[in-house]
Amino acid sequence: MICFHCQKEIPIIDQKVSFREECPACRSDAHVCKNCEFYDPKVYNECKETSADVVREKERANYCDFFQPSGRGQKTGPSKEDLRAKAEALFKKG
């Protein structure tokens, strides 16, 4: 599974990810919507599994029983630091 946050691999055994598991590289929660095969920001509730309960915080650990590890990673765009650096570059004098 690829971590949505740092894009590093999270080793898993037998397709099982515990509710408390973390990414060994960045310590982000691993059992999160953005690491799930069913996560899709373009569909209702951002989840292709229609029977799943609504999860508000997609980057925090949850207890969804439909969780399936995804190998694609779900980086959600540039980081705050990247955006701030680009904004500062726009307004830099000189």
mmCIF file as gemmi writes it, N, C-alpha and C atoms, coordinates in Angstrom:
data_model
loop_
_atom_site.group_PDB
_atom_site.id
_atom_site.type_symbol
_atom_site.label_atom_id
_atom_site.label_alt_id
_atom_site.label_comp_id
_atom_site.label_asym_id
_atom_site.label_entity_id
_atom_site.label_seq_id
_atom_site.pdbx_PDB_ins_code
_atom_site.Cartn_x
_atom_site.Cartn_y
_atom_site.Cartn_z
_atom_site.occupancy
_atom_site.B_iso_or_equiv
_atom_site.pdbx_formal_charge
_atom_site.auth_seq_id
_atom_site.auth_asym_id
_atom_site.pdbx_PDB_model_num
ATOM 1 N N . MET Axp A 1 ? 0.852 -1.165 0 1 0 ? 1 A 1
ATOM 2 C CA . MET Axp A 1 ? 0 0 0 1 0 ? 1 A 1
ATOM 3 C C . MET Axp A 1 ? 0.902 1.234 0 1 0 ? 1 A 1
ATOM 4 N N . ILE Axp A 2 ? 0.479 2.271 -0.716 1 0 ? 2 A 1
ATOM 5 C CA . ILE Axp A 2 ? 1.226 3.516 -0.798 1 0 ? 2 A 1
ATOM 6 C C . ILE Axp A 2 ? 0.551 4.554 0.092 1 0 ? 2 A 1
ATOM 7 N N . CYS Axp A 3 ? 1.318 5.198 0.955 1 0 ? 3 A 1
ATOM 8 C CA . CYS Axp A 3 ? 0.792 6.203 1.88 1 0 ? 3 A 1
ATOM 9 C C . CYS Axp A 3 ? 0.301 7.426 1.106 1 0 ? 3 A 1
ATOM 10 N N . PHE Axp A 4 ? -0.914 7.876 1.406 1 0 ? 4 A 1
ATOM 11 C CA . PHE Axp A 4 ? -1.469 9.054 0.742 1 0 ? 4 A 1
ATOM 12 C C . PHE Axp A 4 ? -0.662 10.307 1.078 1 0 ? 4 A 1
ATOM 13 N N . HIS Axp A 5 ? -0.039 10.329 2.242 1 0 ? 5 A 1
ATOM 14 C CA . HIS Axp A 5 ? 0.631 11.535 2.732 1 0 ? 5 A 1
ATOM 15 C C . HIS Axp A 5 ? 2.056 11.686 2.2 1 0 ? 5 A 1
ATOM 16 N N . CYS Axp A 6 ? 2.861 10.642 2.331 1 0 ? 6 A 1
ATOM 17 C CA . CYS Axp A 6 ? 4.277 10.749 1.946 1 0 ? 6 A 1
ATOM 18 C C . CYS Axp A 6 ? 4.634 9.958 0.687 1 0 ? 6 A 1
ATOM 19 N N . GLN Axp A 7 ? 3.671 9.192 0.169 1 0 ? 7 A 1
ATOM 20 C CA . GLN Axp A 7 ? 3.869 8.394 -1.045 1 0 ? 7 A 1
ATOM 21 C C . GLN Axp A 7 ? 4.899 7.28 -0.896 1 0 ? 7 A 1
ATOM 22 N N . LYS Axp A 8 ? 5.209 6.9 0.345 1 0 ? 8 A 1
ATOM 23 C CA . LYS Axp A 8 ? 6.12 5.775 0.603 1 0 ? 8 A 1
ATOM 24 C C . LYS Axp A 8 ? 5.286 4.51 0.792 1 0 ? 8 A 1
ATOM 25 N N . GLU Axp A 9 ? 5.922 3.378 0.604 1 0 ? 9 A 1
ATOM 26 C CA . GLU Axp A 9 ? 5.215 2.1 0.742 1 0 ? 9 A 1
ATOM 27 C C . GLU Axp A 9 ? 4.99 1.747 2.211 1 0 ? 9 A 1
ATOM 28 N N . ILE Axp A 10 ? 3.786 1.247 2.49 1 0 ? 10 A 1
ATOM 29 C CA . ILE Axp A 10 ? 3.453 0.727 3.811 1 0 ? 10 A 1
ATOM 30 C C . ILE Axp A 10 ? 3.334 -0.787 3.655 1 0 ? 10 A 1
ATOM 31 N N . PRO Axp A 11 ? 4.258 -1.538 4.232 1 0 ? 11 A 1
ATOM 32 C CA . PRO Axp A 11 ? 4.186 -2.998 4.091 1 0 ? 11 A 1
ATOM 33 C C . PRO Axp A 11 ? 2.968 -3.544 4.853 1 0 ? 11 A 1
ATOM 34 N N . ILE Axp A 12 ? 2.206 -4.393 4.184 1 0 ? 12 A 1
ATOM 35 C CA . ILE Axp A 12 ? 1.051 -5.026 4.827 1 0 ? 12 A 1
ATOM 36 C C . ILE Axp A 12 ? 1.112 -6.531 4.603 1 0 ? 12 A 1
ATOM 37 N N . ILE Axp A 13 ? 0.492 -7.252 5.516 1 0 ? 13 A 1
ATOM 38 C CA . ILE Axp A 13 ? 0.487 -8.713 5.443 1 0 ? 13 A 1
ATOM 39 C C . ILE Axp A 13 ? -0.941 -9.187 5.221 1 0 ? 13 A 1
ATOM 40 N N . ASP Axp A 14 ? -1.153 -10.022 4.229 1 0 ? 14 A 1
ATOM 41 C CA . ASP Axp A 14 ? -2.459 -10.62 3.94 1 0 ? 14 A 1
ATOM 42 C C . ASP Axp A 14 ? -3.571 -9.593 3.752 1 0 ? 14 A 1
ATOM 43 N N . GLN Axp A 15 ? -3.268 -8.44 3.146 1 0 ? 15 A 1
ATOM 44 C CA . GLN Axp A 15 ? -4.269 -7.403 2.883 1 0 ? 15 A 1
ATOM 45 C C . GLN Axp A 15 ? -4.982 -6.924 4.147 1 0 ? 15 A 1
ATOM 46 N N . LYS Axp A 16 ? -4.359 -7.06 5.305 1 0 ? 16 A 1
ATOM 47 C CA . LYS Axp A 16 ? -4.95 -6.625 6.574 1 0 ? 16 A 1
ATOM 48 C C . LYS Axp A 16 ? -4.225 -5.38 7.067 1 0 ? 16 A 1
ATOM 49 N N . VAL Axp A 17 ? -4.996 -4.351 7.382 1 0 ? 17 A 1
ATOM 50 C CA . VAL Axp A 17 ? -4.452 -3.124 7.96 1 0 ? 17 A 1
ATOM 51 C C . VAL Axp A 17 ? -5.24 -2.858 9.231 1 0 ? 17 A 1
ATOM 52 N N . SER Axp A 18 ? -4.567 -2.857 10.36 1 0 ? 18 A 1
ATOM 53 C CA . SER Axp A 18 ? -5.275 -2.65 11.624 1 0 ? 18 A 1
ATOM 54 C C . SER Axp A 18 ? -5.726 -1.195 11.739 1 0 ? 18 A 1
ATOM 55 N N . PHE Axp A 19 ? -6.707 -0.959 12.578 1 0 ? 19 A 1
ATOM 56 C CA . PHE Axp A 19 ? -7.26 0.377 12.763 1 0 ? 19 A 1
ATOM 57 C C . PHE Axp A 19 ? -6.237 1.355 13.334 1 0 ? 19 A 1
ATOM 58 N N . ARG Axp A 20 ? -5.243 0.854 14.028 1 0 ? 20 A 1
ATOM 59 C CA . ARG Axp A 20 ? -4.243 1.711 14.672 1 0 ? 20 A 1
ATOM 60 C C . ARG Axp A 20 ? -2.916 1.77 13.923 1 0 ? 20 A 1
ATOM 61 N N . GLU Axp A 21 ? -2.818 1.129 12.801 1 0 ? 21 A 1
ATOM 62 C CA . GLU Axp A 21 ? -1.553 1.079 12.068 1 0 ? 21 A 1
ATOM 63 C C . GLU Axp A 21 ? -1.174 2.457 11.518 1 0 ? 21 A 1
ATOM 64 N N . GLU Axp A 22 ? 0.141 2.704 11.483 1 0 ? 22 A 1
ATOM 65 C CA . GLU Axp A 22 ? 0.67 3.966 10.982 1 0 ? 22 A 1
ATOM 66 C C . GLU Axp A 22 ? 1.682 3.712 9.874 1 0 ? 22 A 1
ATOM 67 N N . CYS Axp A 23 ? 1.901 4.719 9.057 1 0 ? 23 A 1
ATOM 68 C CA . CYS Axp A 23 ? 2.943 4.666 8.04 1 0 ? 23 A 1
ATOM 69 C C . CYS Axp A 23 ? 4.29 4.713 8.755 1 0 ? 23 A 1
ATOM 70 N N . PRO Axp A 24 ? 5.207 3.788 8.482 1 0 ? 24 A 1
ATOM 71 C CA . PRO Axp A 24 ? 6.502 3.806 9.162 1 0 ? 24 A 1
ATOM 72 C C . PRO Axp A 24 ? 7.361 5.011 8.787 1 0 ? 24 A 1
ATOM 73 N N . ALA Axp A 25 ? 7.103 5.625 7.648 1 0 ? 25 A 1
ATOM 74 C CA . ALA Axp A 25 ? 7.916 6.755 7.202 1 0 ? 25 A 1
ATOM 75 C C . ALA Axp A 25 ? 7.467 8.086 7.797 1 0 ? 25 A 1
ATOM 76 N N . CYS Axp A 26 ? 6.144 8.359 7.776 1 0 ? 26 A 1
ATOM 77 C CA . CYS Axp A 26 ? 5.676 9.68 8.209 1 0 ? 26 A 1
ATOM 78 C C . CYS Axp A 26 ? 4.762 9.637 9.427 1 0 ? 26 A 1
ATOM 79 N N . ARG Axp A 27 ? 4.456 8.458 9.913 1 0 ? 27 A 1
ATOM 80 C CA . ARG Axp A 27 ? 3.618 8.253 11.107 1 0 ? 27 A 1
ATOM 81 C C . ARG Axp A 27 ? 2.156 8.665 10.905 1 0 ? 27 A 1
ATOM 82 N N . SER Axp A 28 ? 1.709 8.848 9.67 1 0 ? 28 A 1
ATOM 83 C CA . SER Axp A 28 ? 0.299 9.136 9.401 1 0 ? 28 A 1
ATOM 84 C C . SER Axp A 28 ? -0.503 7.865 9.623 1 0 ? 28 A 1
ATOM 85 N N . ASP Axp A 29 ? -1.77 8.019 9.991 1 0 ? 29 A 1
ATOM 86 C CA . ASP Axp A 29 ? -2.64 6.855 10.129 1 0 ? 29 A 1
ATOM 87 C C . ASP Axp A 29 ? -2.711 6.123 8.798 1 0 ? 29 A 1
ATOM 88 N N . ALA Axp A 30 ? -2.744 4.801 8.846 1 0 ? 30 A 1
ATOM 89 C CA . ALA Axp A 30 ? -2.781 4.002 7.614 1 0 ? 30 A 1
ATOM 90 C C . ALA Axp A 30 ? -4.203 3.583 7.235 1 0 ? 30 A 1
ATOM 91 N N . HIS Axp A 31 ? -5.053 3.298 8.214 1 0 ? 31 A 1
ATOM 92 C CA . HIS Axp A 31 ? -6.425 2.842 7.952 1 0 ? 31 A 1
ATOM 93 C C . HIS Axp A 31 ? -7.323 4.063 7.758 1 0 ? 31 A 1
ATOM 94 N N . VAL Axp A 32 ? -7.104 4.783 6.652 1 0 ? 32 A 1
ATOM 95 C CA . VAL Axp A 32 ? -7.835 6.011 6.345 1 0 ? 32 A 1
ATOM 96 C C . VAL Axp A 32 ? -8.456 5.909 4.957 1 0 ? 32 A 1
ATOM 97 N N . CYS Axp A 33 ? -9.461 6.712 4.722 1 0 ? 33 A 1
ATOM 98 C CA . CYS Axp A 33 ? -10.153 6.682 3.434 1 0 ? 33 A 1
ATOM 99 C C . CYS Axp A 33 ? -9.207 6.894 2.256 1 0 ? 33 A 1
ATOM 100 N N . LYS Axp A 34 ? -8.271 7.814 2.403 1 0 ? 34 A 1
ATOM 101 C CA . LYS Axp A 34 ? -7.385 8.133 1.284 1 0 ? 34 A 1
ATOM 102 C C . LYS Axp A 34 ? -6.396 7.024 0.961 1 0 ? 34 A 1
ATOM 103 N N . ASN Axp A 35 ? -6.301 6.004 1.793 1 0 ? 35 A 1
ATOM 104 C CA . ASN Axp A 35 ? -5.47 4.835 1.502 1 0 ? 35 A 1
ATOM 105 C C . ASN Axp A 35 ? -6.324 3.653 1.048 1 0 ? 35 A 1
ATOM 106 N N . CYS Axp A 36 ? -7.605 3.878 0.833 1 0 ? 36 A 1
ATOM 107 C CA . CYS Axp A 36 ? -8.533 2.792 0.513 1 0 ? 36 A 1
ATOM 108 C C . CYS Axp A 36 ? -8.813 2.711 -0.985 1 0 ? 36 A 1
ATOM 109 N N . GLU Axp A 37 ? -8.996 1.511 -1.461 1 0 ? 37 A 1
ATOM 110 C CA . GLU Axp A 37 ? -9.322 1.262 -2.863 1 0 ? 37 A 1
ATOM 111 C C . GLU Axp A 37 ? -10.65 1.916 -3.268 1 0 ? 37 A 1
ATOM 112 N N . PHE Axp A 38 ? -11.568 2.07 -2.34 1 0 ? 38 A 1
ATOM 113 C CA . PHE Axp A 38 ? -12.885 2.633 -2.628 1 0 ? 38 A 1
ATOM 114 C C . PHE Axp A 38 ? -12.909 4.165 -2.622 1 0 ? 38 A 1
ATOM 115 N N . TYR Axp A 39 ? -11.847 4.805 -2.159 1 0 ? 39 A 1
ATOM 116 C CA . TYR Axp A 39 ? -11.82 6.272 -2.098 1 0 ? 39 A 1
ATOM 117 C C . TYR Axp A 39 ? -11.828 6.866 -3.503 1 0 ? 39 A 1
ATOM 118 N N . ASP Axp A 40 ? -12.752 7.799 -3.731 1 0 ? 40 A 1
ATOM 119 C CA . ASP Axp A 40 ? -12.836 8.498 -5.011 1 0 ? 40 A 1
ATOM 120 C C . ASP Axp A 40 ? -13.445 9.872 -4.751 1 0 ? 40 A 1
ATOM 121 N N . PRO Axp A 41 ? -12.665 10.936 -4.869 1 0 ? 41 A 1
ATOM 122 C CA . PRO Axp A 41 ? -13.184 12.265 -4.555 1 0 ? 41 A 1
ATOM 123 C C . PRO Axp A 41 ? -14.297 12.73 -5.488 1 0 ? 41 A 1
ATOM 124 N N . LYS Axp A 42 ? -14.528 12.017 -6.586 1 0 ? 42 A 1
ATOM 125 C CA . LYS Axp A 42 ? -15.536 12.433 -7.557 1 0 ? 42 A 1
ATOM 126 C C . LYS Axp A 42 ? -16.922 11.853 -7.3 1 0 ? 42 A 1
ATOM 127 N N . VAL Axp A 43 ? -17.059 10.96 -6.334 1 0 ? 43 A 1
ATOM 128 C CA . VAL Axp A 43 ? -18.363 10.327 -6.092 1 0 ? 43 A 1
ATOM 129 C C . VAL Axp A 43 ? -18.941 10.792 -4.754 1 0 ? 43 A 1
ATOM 130 N N . TYR Axp A 44 ? -20.245 10.495 -4.552 1 0 ? 44 A 1
ATOM 131 C CA . TYR Axp A 44 ? -20.925 10.866 -3.319 1 0 ? 44 A 1
ATOM 132 C C . TYR Axp A 44 ? -20.17 10.318 -2.117 1 0 ? 44 A 1
ATOM 133 N N . ASN Axp A 45 ? -19.987 11.136 -1.104 1 0 ? 45 A 1
ATOM 134 C CA . ASN Axp A 45 ? -19.286 10.772 0.123 1 0 ? 45 A 1
ATOM 135 C C . ASN Axp A 45 ? -17.824 10.383 -0.13 1 0 ? 45 A 1
ATOM 136 N N . GLU Axp A 46 ? -17.329 10.618 -1.336 1 0 ? 46 A 1
ATOM 137 C CA . GLU Axp A 46 ? -15.961 10.293 -1.734 1 0 ? 46 A 1
ATOM 138 C C . GLU Axp A 46 ? -15.637 8.807 -1.558 1 0 ? 46 A 1
ATOM 139 N N . CYS Axp A 47 ? -16.657 7.951 -1.671 1 0 ? 47 A 1
ATOM 140 C CA . CYS Axp A 47 ? -16.475 6.51 -1.483 1 0 ? 47 A 1
ATOM 141 C C . CYS Axp A 47 ? -17.32 5.737 -2.493 1 0 ? 47 A 1
ATOM 142 N N . LYS Axp A 48 ? -16.671 4.804 -3.212 1 0 ? 48 A 1
ATOM 143 C CA . LYS Axp A 48 ? -17.384 3.981 -4.188 1 0 ? 48 A 1
ATOM 144 C C . LYS Axp A 48 ? -18.159 2.843 -3.541 1 0 ? 48 A 1
ATOM 145 N N . GLU Axp A 49 ? -17.913 2.577 -2.259 1 0 ? 49 A 1
ATOM 146 C CA . GLU Axp A 49 ? -18.658 1.535 -1.532 1 0 ? 49 A 1
ATOM 147 C C . GLU Axp A 49 ? -19.933 2.185 -0.995 1 0 ? 49 A 1
ATOM 148 N N . THR Axp A 50 ? -21.072 1.842 -1.583 1 0 ? 50 A 1
ATOM 149 C CA . THR Axp A 50 ? -22.337 2.499 -1.247 1 0 ? 50 A 1
ATOM 150 C C . THR Axp A 50 ? -22.872 2.122 0.138 1 0 ? 50 A 1
ATOM 151 N N . SER Axp A 51 ? -22.416 1.029 0.7 1 0 ? 51 A 1
ATOM 152 C CA . SER Axp A 51 ? -22.9 0.604 2.019 1 0 ? 51 A 1
ATOM 153 C C . SER Axp A 51 ? -22.076 1.154 3.179 1 0 ? 51 A 1
ATOM 154 N N . ALA Axp A 52 ? -20.985 1.815 2.886 1 0 ? 52 A 1
ATOM 155 C CA . ALA Axp A 52 ? -20.1 2.324 3.943 1 0 ? 52 A 1
ATOM 156 C C . ALA Axp A 52 ? -20.731 3.508 4.662 1 0 ? 52 A 1
ATOM 157 N N . ASP Axp A 53 ? -20.458 3.614 5.954 1 0 ? 53 A 1
ATOM 158 C CA . ASP Axp A 53 ? -20.909 4.764 6.738 1 0 ? 53 A 1
ATOM 159 C C . ASP Axp A 53 ? -20.16 6.014 6.283 1 0 ? 53 A 1
ATOM 160 N N . VAL Axp A 54 ? -20.764 7.16 6.51 1 0 ? 54 A 1
ATOM 161 C CA . VAL Axp A 54 ? -20.127 8.428 6.169 1 0 ? 54 A 1
ATOM 162 C C . VAL Axp A 54 ? -18.938 8.666 7.095 1 0 ? 54 A 1
ATOM 163 N N . VAL Axp A 55 ? -17.797 8.984 6.508 1 0 ? 55 A 1
ATOM 164 C CA . VAL Axp A 55 ? -16.586 9.327 7.268 1 0 ? 55 A 1
ATOM 165 C C . VAL Axp A 55 ? -16.235 10.752 6.888 1 0 ? 55 A 1
ATOM 166 N N . ARG Axp A 56 ? -16.245 11.643 7.845 1 0 ? 56 A 1
ATOM 167 C CA . ARG Axp A 56 ? -16.002 13.061 7.584 1 0 ? 56 A 1
ATOM 168 C C . ARG Axp A 56 ? -14.519 13.38 7.36 1 0 ? 56 A 1
ATOM 169 N N . GLU Axp A 57 ? -13.658 12.81 8.187 1 0 ? 57 A 1
ATOM 170 C CA . GLU Axp A 57 ? -12.235 13.117 8.091 1 0 ? 57 A 1
ATOM 171 C C . GLU Axp A 57 ? -11.52 12.002 7.331 1 0 ? 57 A 1
ATOM 172 N N . LYS Axp A 58 ? -11.247 12.229 6.086 1 0 ? 58 A 1
ATOM 173 C CA . LYS Axp A 58 ? -10.696 11.218 5.182 1 0 ? 58 A 1
ATOM 174 C C . LYS Axp A 58 ? -9.227 10.893 5.437 1 0 ? 58 A 1
ATOM 175 N N . GLU Axp A 59 ? -8.54 11.726 6.231 1 0 ? 59 A 1
ATOM 176 C CA . GLU Axp A 59 ? -7.12 11.513 6.495 1 0 ? 59 A 1
ATOM 177 C C . GLU Axp A 59 ? -6.856 11.032 7.917 1 0 ? 59 A 1
ATOM 178 N N . ARG Axp A 60 ? -7.889 10.667 8.659 1 0 ? 60 A 1
ATOM 179 C CA . ARG Axp A 60 ? -7.744 10.185 10.034 1 0 ? 60 A 1
ATOM 180 C C . ARG Axp A 60 ? -8.213 8.741 10.116 1 0 ? 60 A 1
ATOM 181 N N . ALA Axp A 61 ? -7.656 7.994 11.044 1 0 ? 61 A 1
ATOM 182 C CA . ALA Axp A 61 ? -8.015 6.578 11.209 1 0 ? 61 A 1
ATOM 183 C C . ALA Axp A 61 ? -9.509 6.438 11.442 1 0 ? 61 A 1
ATOM 184 N N . ASN Axp A 62 ? -10.095 5.384 10.87 1 0 ? 62 A 1
ATOM 185 C CA . ASN Axp A 62 ? -11.513 5.117 11.057 1 0 ? 62 A 1
ATOM 186 C C . ASN Axp A 62 ? -11.732 3.607 11.169 1 0 ? 62 A 1
ATOM 187 N N . TYR Axp A 63 ? -12.951 3.243 11.466 1 0 ? 63 A 1
ATOM 188 C CA . TYR Axp A 63 ? -13.275 1.829 11.686 1 0 ? 63 A 1
ATOM 189 C C . TYR Axp A 63 ? -14.106 1.234 10.56 1 0 ? 63 A 1
ATOM 190 N N . CYS Axp A 64 ? -13.947 1.704 9.363 1 0 ? 64 A 1
ATOM 191 C CA . CYS Axp A 64 ? -14.712 1.203 8.222 1 0 ? 64 A 1
ATOM 192 C C . CYS Axp A 64 ? -14.344 -0.258 7.94 1 0 ? 64 A 1
ATOM 193 N N . ASP Axp A 65 ? -15.359 -1.107 7.921 1 0 ? 65 A 1
ATOM 194 C CA . ASP Axp A 65 ? -15.135 -2.535 7.658 1 0 ? 65 A 1
ATOM 195 C C . ASP Axp A 65 ? -14.923 -2.839 6.179 1 0 ? 65 A 1
ATOM 196 N N . PHE Axp A 66 ? -15.179 -1.864 5.315 1 0 ? 66 A 1
ATOM 197 C CA . PHE Axp A 66 ? -15.024 -2.081 3.872 1 0 ? 66 A 1
ATOM 198 C C . PHE Axp A 66 ? -13.631 -1.707 3.376 1 0 ? 66 A 1
ATOM 199 N N . PHE Axp A 67 ? -12.759 -1.253 4.257 1 0 ? 67 A 1
ATOM 200 C CA . PHE Axp A 67 ? -11.419 -0.796 3.875 1 0 ? 67 A 1
ATOM 201 C C . PHE Axp A 67 ? -10.66 -1.862 3.095 1 0 ? 67 A 1
ATOM 202 N N . GLN Axp A 68 ? -10.148 -1.465 1.931 1 0 ? 68 A 1
ATOM 203 C CA . GLN Axp A 68 ? -9.288 -2.304 1.097 1 0 ? 68 A 1
ATOM 204 C C . GLN Axp A 68 ? -8.042 -1.483 0.759 1 0 ? 68 A 1
ATOM 205 N N . PRO Axp A 69 ? -6.849 -1.972 1.114 1 0 ? 69 A 1
ATOM 206 C CA . PRO Axp A 69 ? -5.624 -1.2 0.844 1 0 ? 69 A 1
ATOM 207 C C . PRO Axp A 69 ? -5.465 -0.867 -0.634 1 0 ? 69 A 1
ATOM 208 N N . SER Axp A 70 ? -5.09 0.355 -0.896 1 0 ? 70 A 1
ATOM 209 C CA . SER Axp A 70 ? -4.89 0.816 -2.263 1 0 ? 70 A 1
ATOM 210 C C . SER Axp A 70 ? -3.399 0.939 -2.554 1 0 ? 70 A 1
ATOM 211 N N . GLY Axp A 71 ? -3.007 0.624 -3.747 1 0 ? 71 A 1
ATOM 212 C CA . GLY Axp A 71 ? -1.607 0.716 -4.134 1 0 ? 71 A 1
ATOM 213 C C . GLY Axp A 71 ? -1.269 1.984 -4.877 1 0 ? 71 A 1
ATOM 214 N N . ARG Axp A 72 ? -2.247 2.866 -5.032 1 0 ? 72 A 1
ATOM 215 C CA . ARG Axp A 72 ? -2.004 4.03 -5.877 1 0 ? 72 A 1
ATOM 216 C C . ARG Axp A 72 ? -1.619 5.292 -5.135 1 0 ? 72 A 1
ATOM 217 N N . GLY Axp A 73 ? -1.88 5.393 -3.827 1 0 ? 73 A 1
ATOM 218 C CA . GLY Axp A 73 ? -1.607 6.635 -3.098 1 0 ? 73 A 1
ATOM 219 C C . GLY Axp A 73 ? -2.608 7.696 -3.513 1 0 ? 73 A 1
ATOM 220 N N . GLN Axp A 74 ? -2.884 8.624 -2.656 1 0 ? 74 A 1
ATOM 221 C CA . GLN Axp A 74 ? -3.893 9.634 -2.952 1 0 ? 74 A 1
ATOM 222 C C . GLN Axp A 74 ? -3.416 11.016 -2.573 1 0 ? 74 A 1
ATOM 223 N N . LYS Axp A 75 ? -2.302 11.434 -3.086 1 0 ? 75 A 1
ATOM 224 C CA . LYS Axp A 75 ? -1.823 12.787 -2.778 1 0 ? 75 A 1
ATOM 225 C C . LYS Axp A 75 ? -2.877 13.764 -3.259 1 0 ? 75 A 1
ATOM 226 N N . THR Axp A 76 ? -3.241 14.695 -2.414 1 0 ? 76 A 1
ATOM 227 C CA . THR Axp A 76 ? -4.367 15.583 -2.71 1 0 ? 76 A 1
ATOM 228 C C . THR Axp A 76 ? -3.923 16.938 -3.243 1 0 ? 76 A 1
ATOM 229 N N . GLY Axp A 77 ? -2.811 17.013 -3.887 1 0 ? 77 A 1
ATOM 230 C CA . GLY Axp A 77 ? -2.346 18.276 -4.435 1 0 ? 77 A 1
ATOM 231 C C . GLY Axp A 77 ? -1.103 18.768 -3.706 1 0 ? 77 A 1
ATOM 232 N N . PRO Axp A 78 ? -0.716 19.988 -4.022 1 0 ? 78 A 1
ATOM 233 C CA . PRO Axp A 78 ? 0.501 20.517 -3.416 1 0 ? 78 A 1
ATOM 234 C C . PRO Axp A 78 ? 0.338 20.719 -1.911 1 0 ? 78 A 1
ATOM 235 N N . SER Axp A 79 ? 1.433 20.617 -1.204 1 0 ? 79 A 1
ATOM 236 C CA . SER Axp A 79 ? 1.419 20.814 0.243 1 0 ? 79 A 1
ATOM 237 C C . SER Axp A 79 ? 1.275 22.304 0.559 1 0 ? 79 A 1
ATOM 238 N N . LYS Axp A 80 ? 0.986 22.61 1.824 1 0 ? 80 A 1
ATOM 239 C CA . LYS Axp A 80 ? 0.88 24.008 2.259 1 0 ? 80 A 1
ATOM 240 C C . LYS Axp A 80 ? 2.183 24.749 1.997 1 0 ? 80 A 1
ATOM 241 N N . GLU Axp A 81 ? 3.289 24.058 2.252 1 0 ? 81 A 1
ATOM 242 C CA . GLU Axp A 81 ? 4.592 24.685 2.063 1 0 ? 81 A 1
ATOM 243 C C . GLU Axp A 81 ? 4.831 25.032 0.593 1 0 ? 81 A 1
ATOM 244 N N . ASP Axp A 82 ? 4.455 24.118 -0.314 1 0 ? 82 A 1
ATOM 245 C CA . ASP Axp A 82 ? 4.609 24.382 -1.746 1 0 ? 82 A 1
ATOM 246 C C . ASP Axp A 82 ? 3.764 25.573 -2.172 1 0 ? 82 A 1
ATOM 247 N N . LEU Axp A 83 ? 2.515 25.618 -1.708 1 0 ? 83 A 1
ATOM 248 C CA . LEU Axp A 83 ? 1.631 26.721 -2.061 1 0 ? 83 A 1
ATOM 249 C C . LEU Axp A 83 ? 2.146 28.049 -1.515 1 0 ? 83 A 1
ATOM 250 N N . ARG Axp A 84 ? 2.621 28.041 -0.274 1 0 ? 84 A 1
ATOM 251 C CA . ARG Axp A 84 ? 3.159 29.274 0.333 1 0 ? 84 A 1
ATOM 252 C C . ARG Axp A 84 ? 4.385 29.757 -0.445 1 0 ? 84 A 1
ATOM 253 N N . ALA Axp A 85 ? 5.279 28.847 -0.817 1 0 ? 85 A 1
ATOM 254 C CA . ALA Axp A 85 ? 6.483 29.227 -1.561 1 0 ? 85 A 1
ATOM 255 C C . ALA Axp A 85 ? 6.12 29.829 -2.923 1 0 ? 85 A 1
ATOM 256 N N . LYS Axp A 86 ? 5.12 29.25 -3.581 1 0 ? 86 A 1
ATOM 257 C CA . LYS Axp A 86 ? 4.693 29.791 -4.884 1 0 ? 86 A 1
ATOM 258 C C . LYS Axp A 86 ? 4.065 31.166 -4.722 1 0 ? 86 A 1
ATOM 259 N N . ALA Axp A 87 ? 3.251 31.349 -3.676 1 0 ? 87 A 1
ATOM 260 C CA . ALA Axp A 87 ? 2.626 32.646 -3.434 1 0 ? 87 A 1
ATOM 261 C C . ALA Axp A 87 ? 3.679 33.704 -3.125 1 0 ? 87 A 1
ATOM 262 N N . GLU Axp A 88 ? 4.644 33.365 -2.304 1 0 ? 88 A 1
ATOM 263 C CA . GLU Axp A 88 ? 5.711 34.307 -1.969 1 0 ? 88 A 1
ATOM 264 C C . GLU Axp A 88 ? 6.534 34.665 -3.197 1 0 ? 88 A 1
ATOM 265 N N . ALA Axp A 89 ? 6.756 33.702 -4.077 1 0 ? 89 A 1
ATOM 266 C CA . ALA Axp A 89 ? 7.51 33.961 -5.292 1 0 ? 89 A 1
ATOM 267 C C . ALA Axp A 89 ? 6.758 34.941 -6.204 1 0 ? 89 A 1
ATOM 268 N N . LEU Axp A 90 ? 5.439 34.863 -6.196 1 0 ? 90 A 1
ATOM 269 C CA . LEU Axp A 90 ? 4.634 35.767 -7.022 1 0 ? 90 A 1
ATOM 270 C C . LEU Axp A 90 ? 4.787 37.229 -6.577 1 0 ? 90 A 1
ATOM 271 N N . PHE Axp A 91 ? 4.845 37.426 -5.274 1 0 ? 91 A 1
ATOM 272 C CA . PHE Axp A 91 ? 4.852 38.772 -4.731 1 0 ? 91 A 1
ATOM 273 C C . PHE Axp A 91 ? 6.237 39.279 -4.33 1 0 ? 91 A 1
ATOM 274 N N . LYS Axp A 92 ? 7.232 38.518 -4.687 1 0 ? 92 A 1
ATOM 275 C CA . LYS Axp A 92 ? 8.615 38.901 -4.328 1 0 ? 92 A 1
ATOM 276 C C . LYS Axp A 92 ? 9.063 40.062 -5.226 1 0 ? 92 A 1
ATOM 277 N N . LYS Axp A 93 ? 9.644 41.045 -4.606 1 0 ? 93 A 1
ATOM 278 C CA . LYS Axp A 93 ? 10.154 42.209 -5.365 1 0 ? 93 A 1
ATOM 279 C C . LYS Axp A 93 ? 11.613 41.961 -5.738 1 0 ? 93 A 1
ATOM 280 N N . GLY Axp A 94 ? 11.931 42.381 -6.914 1 0 ? 94 A 1
ATOM 281 C CA . GLY Axp A 94 ? 13.303 42.409 -7.228 1 0 ? 94 A 1
ATOM 282 C C . GLY Axp A 94 ? 13.851 41.468 -8.155 1 0 ? 94 A 1
